[in-house]
Amino acid sequence: MPELRFWLLVLASLLTVASPAPAQETPDWLSRYHRAITSLSLPIERRYEQQIQTYGWQEAITAGEFVFRADGGWEANLTEGDHFYRLSSDGLVLVSEADRLGLYSEYSRRPARVAPHALIDLDADTTSYRVTAAETTSLGDNTVYHLHLAPTAGGPLRDLWLDPATALPRRATAHLAGVWGVADFTLDFQPVGTYWLPERSRTQIQMNFWVPVGFTRRTFAGSLDVGSLYREYRFGDSAPLPAVPAAQPQRALPAPASPDSSNSKILGNTLELSVSNQQARSPLAERIAQFNLNKPDLSDPLTRINIFMTLKMGSGQLLLYLFRFDSKQPLIPLEPATPQNDSIKLFGTNN
């Protein structure tokens, strides 16, 4: 018995030595991200260029320059095809895309001023999201830590690709839904000086909504794929934009590849989006292009609606222009009153 007890003790000691050491705990990346994003500072004044490509329901290539001032005001020059239009904080009223009554009310009174915008809060912590999977992967030339998120309080975020050194996002994806349909939003970030700012974005929208027209309805059902490239950031430059920008003819750009939600590798690829610097090849071509830019924007304000996105980053907010939606027909929710009869017509009668 003593001999048996001895060998049992030896066997137990061997098993103890051979047992693997507890795995080192995975860093709490979500908490690190929360601390990094909430302490992020945004530039008070910024100036940048933006290239926008729209496919699907409408197709267009738009080039713009934006200036945001310290007093909260901003202005933009945009060229879509051969049409130039100007936007400013004084000429638009931002209305939440979820405020249907507010949108209809503003549209009915001042259709050229209404500007729907969606808010995406980029903050995330363990009280609002659950990490369902995580792995180290590559995003372009960068090694990143990819977090797959499940919201526990209705948040929009779905994935984060975090920079290992700063825990700030190299890429974020969000899912939005409203009375207008659903959208998947992908945003790539880049360090610019001491700031962390958008580099490119992609918004894939599935429209599915209707508006009343008298006692019938107009249905909007279709897809929109909107890609943007942000470049040439400058800070501390709030000089007014020129009345008419220099003409820059553009070449057609290829449409982004159709997304495949079943293939997660798609998200690891950079959205290909290029900007043409092609200049006019002759004085005549330059004069024609300049003439086109000086033509008034004849688009009906009842059918062209500017769409924005607001990113909540730390204690500040970053306003981004998405695109100009072409409804192709007015979105009047009710038939307007007439001077002869201030009541809404019922079944075509004036009674």
C-alpha positions as CSV (number, residue, x, y, z in Angstrom):
1,M,0.0,0.0,0.0
2,P,2.7,2.5,0.8
3,E,4.3,1.7,-2.6
4,L,1.0,2.2,-4.4
5,R,0.5,5.5,-2.6
6,F,4.0,6.6,-3.7
7,W,3.3,5.9,-7.4
8,L,0.0,7.6,-7.2
9,L,1.7,10.8,-5.8
10,V,4.3,10.6,-8.6
11,L,1.6,10.3,-11.2
12,A,-0.3,13.2,-9.8
13,S,2.8,15.4,-9.8
14,L,3.5,14.5,-13.5
15,L,-0.1,15.3,-14.5
16,T,0.2,18.7,-12.7
17,V,3.4,19.5,-14.5
18,A,2.1,18.4,-17.9
19,S,-1.2,20.4,-17.6
20,P,-1.1,23.4,-19.9
21,A,-0.9,26.9,-18.4
22,P,-4.1,28.9,-18.5
23,A,-4.5,30.8,-21.8
24,Q,-3.7,34.5,-21.5
25,E,-6.9,36.5,-21.5
26,T,-7.8,38.3,-24.7
27,P,-7.5,42.1,-24.3
28,D,-10.8,43.8,-23.8
29,W,-10.8,45.5,-27.2
30,L,-14.3,46.9,-26.9
31,S,-13.5,48.7,-23.7
32,R,-10.3,50.0,-25.3
33,Y,-12.2,51.2,-28.3
34,H,-14.8,52.9,-26.0
35,R,-12.0,54.8,-24.2
36,A,-10.3,55.8,-27.5
37,I,-13.4,56.9,-29.4
38,T,-14.8,59.0,-26.5
39,S,-11.5,60.8,-26.0
40,L,-11.2,61.6,-29.8
41,S,-11.0,65.2,-30.8
42,L,-12.3,66.6,-34.0
43,P,-11.0,69.6,-36.0
44,I,-12.9,72.8,-35.4
45,E,-12.3,74.0,-38.9
46,R,-11.7,71.7,-41.8
47,R,-11.7,71.8,-45.6
48,Y,-11.6,68.8,-47.9
49,E,-12.6,67.5,-51.3
50,Q,-15.2,64.7,-51.9
51,Q,-15.9,62.5,-54.9
52,I,-19.2,60.7,-55.0
53,Q,-20.4,57.9,-57.2
54,T,-24.0,56.8,-57.3
55,Y,-25.4,53.7,-59.0
56,G,-28.8,51.9,-59.1
57,W,-31.9,54.0,-58.9
58,Q,-29.9,56.9,-60.2
59,E,-26.4,57.2,-61.6
60,A,-24.1,60.2,-61.2
61,I,-20.6,61.3,-60.5
62,T,-20.3,64.3,-58.3
63,A,-17.2,66.3,-57.2
64,G,-17.4,68.7,-54.3
65,E,-15.4,70.9,-52.0
66,F,-16.5,71.5,-48.4
67,V,-15.6,74.1,-45.8
68,F,-16.6,73.8,-42.1
69,R,-16.1,76.8,-39.9
70,A,-15.6,77.2,-36.2
71,D,-19.0,78.9,-35.8
72,G,-20.7,75.8,-37.0
73,G,-21.5,77.1,-40.4
74,W,-20.4,75.3,-43.6
75,E,-20.7,75.6,-47.4
76,A,-20.0,73.4,-50.3
77,N,-19.5,73.6,-54.1
78,L,-20.6,70.5,-56.0
79,T,-20.5,69.6,-59.7
80,E,-22.7,66.8,-61.0
81,G,-22.1,66.1,-64.6
82,D,-22.2,69.6,-66.2
83,H,-24.3,71.2,-63.5
84,F,-23.0,73.2,-60.6
85,Y,-24.9,73.6,-57.3
86,R,-24.0,75.2,-54.0
87,L,-25.0,74.1,-50.5
88,S,-24.7,75.9,-47.2
89,S,-25.8,75.6,-43.6
90,D,-27.9,78.8,-44.1
91,G,-29.8,77.3,-47.0
92,L,-30.7,73.9,-45.7
93,V,-32.7,72.5,-42.7
94,L,-31.4,69.2,-41.4
95,V,-34.2,66.9,-40.4
96,S,-33.8,63.5,-38.8
97,E,-34.7,60.7,-41.3
98,A,-36.8,59.1,-38.5
99,D,-39.0,62.2,-38.1
100,R,-41.5,61.5,-40.9
101,L,-43.8,64.3,-39.9
102,G,-41.0,66.8,-39.7
103,L,-39.8,65.8,-43.2
104,Y,-43.2,66.1,-44.8
105,S,-43.9,69.4,-43.0
106,E,-40.6,71.0,-44.1
107,Y,-40.9,69.5,-47.6
108,S,-44.4,70.9,-48.0
109,R,-43.4,74.4,-47.0
110,R,-39.8,74.7,-48.4
111,P,-38.9,71.7,-50.5
112,A,-35.5,73.1,-51.6
113,R,-34.4,73.5,-47.9
114,V,-35.2,70.1,-46.5
115,A,-32.2,67.8,-45.9
116,P,-32.8,64.4,-44.3
117,H,-29.9,63.1,-42.2
118,A,-29.2,60.0,-40.2
119,L,-27.2,59.8,-37.0
120,I,-24.7,57.1,-36.3
121,D,-23.2,56.9,-32.8
122,L,-19.8,55.3,-33.2
123,D,-19.4,54.7,-29.4
124,A,-19.7,51.1,-28.3
125,D,-19.0,49.5,-24.9
126,T,-20.0,46.3,-23.1
127,T,-23.3,47.7,-22.0
128,S,-24.5,48.4,-25.5
129,Y,-22.9,45.7,-27.6
130,R,-21.8,42.1,-27.3
131,V,-18.7,40.7,-29.2
132,T,-19.8,37.6,-31.0
133,A,-16.4,36.9,-32.6
134,A,-13.0,38.5,-32.9
135,E,-9.8,37.8,-34.8
136,T,-6.7,39.5,-36.1
137,T,-6.8,40.1,-39.9
138,S,-5.5,42.4,-42.6
139,L,-7.3,45.5,-44.0
140,G,-5.3,46.8,-47.0
141,D,-1.7,47.2,-45.8
142,N,-2.8,47.4,-42.1
143,T,-3.1,44.6,-39.5
144,V,-6.3,45.1,-37.6
145,Y,-8.4,43.5,-34.9
146,H,-11.8,42.7,-36.2
147,L,-14.7,42.7,-33.8
148,H,-18.1,41.2,-34.8
149,L,-20.8,43.0,-32.8
150,A,-24.3,42.3,-31.7
151,P,-26.2,45.3,-30.3
152,T,-28.0,44.8,-27.0
153,A,-29.7,48.2,-27.0
154,G,-30.6,48.7,-30.6
155,G,-27.3,50.3,-31.7
156,P,-26.4,50.5,-35.4
157,L,-22.8,49.1,-35.3
158,R,-22.2,45.6,-36.7
159,D,-18.4,45.4,-37.2
160,L,-15.2,47.2,-36.1
161,W,-11.7,46.9,-37.5
162,L,-9.5,48.4,-34.9
163,D,-6.0,49.8,-35.2
164,P,-3.9,47.7,-32.7
165,A,-1.8,50.8,-31.5
166,T,-4.6,53.2,-30.9
167,A,-7.8,51.0,-30.7
168,L,-9.4,53.5,-33.1
169,P,-11.4,52.2,-36.1
170,R,-9.8,51.6,-39.4
171,R,-13.3,50.5,-40.6
172,A,-16.8,50.5,-39.1
173,T,-20.0,49.1,-40.5
174,A,-23.5,50.0,-39.4
175,H,-27.0,48.9,-40.3
176,L,-29.8,51.5,-40.5
177,A,-33.5,51.0,-40.9
178,G,-36.4,53.4,-41.2
179,V,-39.7,54.1,-42.9
180,W,-37.7,54.6,-46.1
181,G,-36.1,51.1,-46.1
182,V,-32.7,49.7,-44.9
183,A,-29.1,50.7,-45.5
184,D,-25.7,49.2,-44.8
185,F,-23.0,51.8,-44.2
186,T,-19.3,51.1,-44.4
187,L,-16.8,53.8,-43.4
188,D,-13.0,53.7,-43.7
189,F,-10.9,56.0,-41.5
190,Q,-7.4,57.4,-41.8
191,P,-5.0,59.3,-39.5
192,V,-4.7,62.9,-40.8
193,G,-2.2,64.8,-38.7
194,T,-3.4,64.5,-35.1
195,Y,-7.0,63.6,-36.2
196,W,-8.8,60.4,-37.2
197,L,-11.1,61.2,-40.2
198,P,-13.0,59.4,-42.9
199,E,-11.1,58.2,-46.0
200,R,-13.9,56.5,-48.0
201,S,-17.5,55.4,-47.4
202,R,-20.0,53.2,-49.0
203,T,-23.8,53.3,-48.5
204,Q,-25.9,50.5,-49.9
205,I,-29.6,51.4,-49.7
206,Q,-32.7,49.3,-50.3
207,M,-35.6,51.7,-50.7
208,N,-39.1,50.5,-49.8
209,F,-41.5,53.3,-49.0
210,W,-44.4,55.1,-50.4
211,V,-45.9,58.6,-50.2
212,P,-49.6,59.5,-50.4
213,V,-50.7,61.3,-53.6
214,G,-54.3,62.3,-53.1
215,F,-56.0,59.0,-52.3
216,T,-53.4,56.9,-54.1
217,R,-49.8,56.2,-53.3
218,R,-46.4,56.4,-55.1
219,T,-44.1,53.6,-54.2
220,F,-40.3,53.8,-54.2
221,A,-38.6,50.4,-54.4
222,G,-35.1,49.9,-55.6
223,S,-31.4,49.9,-54.7
224,L,-28.9,52.7,-54.4
225,D,-25.1,52.2,-54.1
226,V,-23.3,55.4,-53.1
227,G,-19.5,55.5,-52.7
228,S,-17.5,58.5,-51.5
229,L,-13.8,59.4,-51.3
230,Y,-12.6,62.1,-48.9
231,R,-9.2,63.7,-49.6
232,E,-7.0,66.8,-49.4
233,Y,-7.9,67.6,-45.8
234,R,-6.8,71.1,-44.6
235,F,-7.3,72.6,-41.2
236,G,-7.6,76.2,-40.1
237,D,-8.6,77.3,-43.6
238,S,-12.1,78.7,-43.5
239,A,-11.8,81.1,-46.5
240,P,-15.0,81.3,-48.6
241,L,-15.3,79.0,-51.6
242,P,-15.2,80.5,-55.1
243,A,-18.5,81.4,-56.6
244,V,-17.8,79.0,-59.5
245,P,-15.2,76.2,-59.2
246,A,-12.6,75.5,-61.8
247,A,-13.8,73.1,-64.5
248,Q,-12.5,69.6,-64.1
249,P,-14.0,67.2,-66.7
250,Q,-14.3,63.7,-65.3
251,R,-14.2,60.2,-66.8
252,A,-16.7,57.5,-65.9
253,L,-15.7,55.3,-63.1
254,P,-16.5,51.6,-62.7
255,A,-19.3,50.6,-60.4
256,P,-18.3,48.9,-57.2
257,A,-18.6,45.1,-57.2
258,S,-21.9,43.7,-55.9
259,P,-21.7,42.9,-52.3
260,D,-21.9,39.3,-51.1
261,S,-23.1,39.2,-47.5
262,S,-22.2,35.5,-47.2
263,N,-18.6,36.2,-47.9
264,S,-16.9,38.0,-45.0
265,K,-13.8,38.5,-47.1
266,I,-15.5,41.2,-49.1
267,L,-15.4,43.5,-46.1
268,G,-11.6,43.1,-45.9
269,N,-11.2,44.6,-49.4
270,T,-10.8,48.4,-49.9
271,L,-13.6,50.0,-51.8
272,E,-12.0,51.0,-55.1
273,L,-12.7,54.6,-55.8
274,S,-10.6,56.9,-57.8
275,V,-10.6,60.6,-58.6
276,S,-9.9,61.9,-62.1
277,N,-7.5,64.9,-62.4
278,Q,-8.0,65.1,-66.1
279,Q,-7.9,68.7,-67.4
280,A,-9.4,70.2,-70.5
281,R,-7.2,69.6,-73.5
282,S,-7.8,72.9,-75.3
283,P,-8.9,76.5,-74.6
284,L,-12.2,75.7,-76.4
285,A,-12.9,72.7,-74.2
286,E,-12.1,74.7,-71.1
287,R,-14.5,77.5,-72.2
288,I,-17.3,75.0,-72.9
289,A,-16.8,73.3,-69.6
290,Q,-16.8,76.7,-67.8
291,F,-20.0,77.7,-69.6
292,N,-21.7,74.5,-68.5
293,L,-20.7,75.1,-64.9
294,N,-22.1,78.6,-65.0
295,K,-25.5,77.4,-66.2
296,P,-28.2,77.6,-63.6
297,D,-29.1,74.4,-61.9
298,L,-32.5,73.8,-63.5
299,S,-33.3,70.7,-61.4
300,D,-36.7,70.8,-59.7
301,P,-36.2,71.3,-55.9
302,L,-39.3,69.1,-55.5
303,T,-37.4,66.1,-56.9
304,R,-33.8,66.7,-55.7
305,I,-33.2,66.1,-52.0
306,N,-29.7,66.4,-50.3
307,I,-29.0,63.5,-47.9
308,F,-26.5,63.8,-45.0
309,M,-25.0,61.6,-42.4
310,T,-23.9,62.7,-38.9
311,L,-21.2,60.7,-37.1
312,K,-21.1,61.0,-33.3
313,M,-17.5,60.7,-32.4
314,G,-16.5,61.3,-28.8
315,S,-17.9,64.7,-27.6
316,G,-18.3,66.0,-31.2
317,Q,-20.2,65.3,-34.3
318,L,-19.0,65.0,-37.9
319,L,-21.4,66.0,-40.6
320,L,-20.9,64.1,-43.9
321,Y,-22.7,64.7,-47.2
322,L,-23.9,61.5,-48.8
323,F,-25.6,62.4,-52.1
324,R,-28.5,64.2,-53.8
325,F,-31.4,61.9,-54.1
326,D,-33.5,62.2,-57.3
327,S,-37.1,61.3,-56.5
328,K,-37.9,61.9,-60.2
329,Q,-41.4,63.1,-59.2
330,P,-42.5,65.5,-56.5
331,L,-43.1,64.0,-53.1
332,I,-46.1,66.1,-52.2
333,P,-47.9,64.1,-49.4
334,L,-51.3,65.9,-49.9
335,E,-52.8,67.9,-52.7
336,P,-52.1,71.6,-51.9
337,A,-54.9,74.1,-51.4
338,T,-55.8,76.5,-54.2
339,P,-56.7,80.2,-54.0
340,Q,-60.2,79.4,-55.3
341,N,-60.8,76.8,-52.7
342,D,-58.7,76.4,-49.5
343,S,-60.0,72.9,-48.8
344,I,-58.4,69.8,-50.1
345,K,-60.3,68.3,-53.1
346,L,-62.2,65.1,-52.3
347,F,-62.8,62.7,-55.2
348,G,-62.2,65.5,-57.7
349,T,-65.0,67.8,-56.4
350,N,-64.8,71.3,-55.0
351,N,-67.4,70.7,-52.3
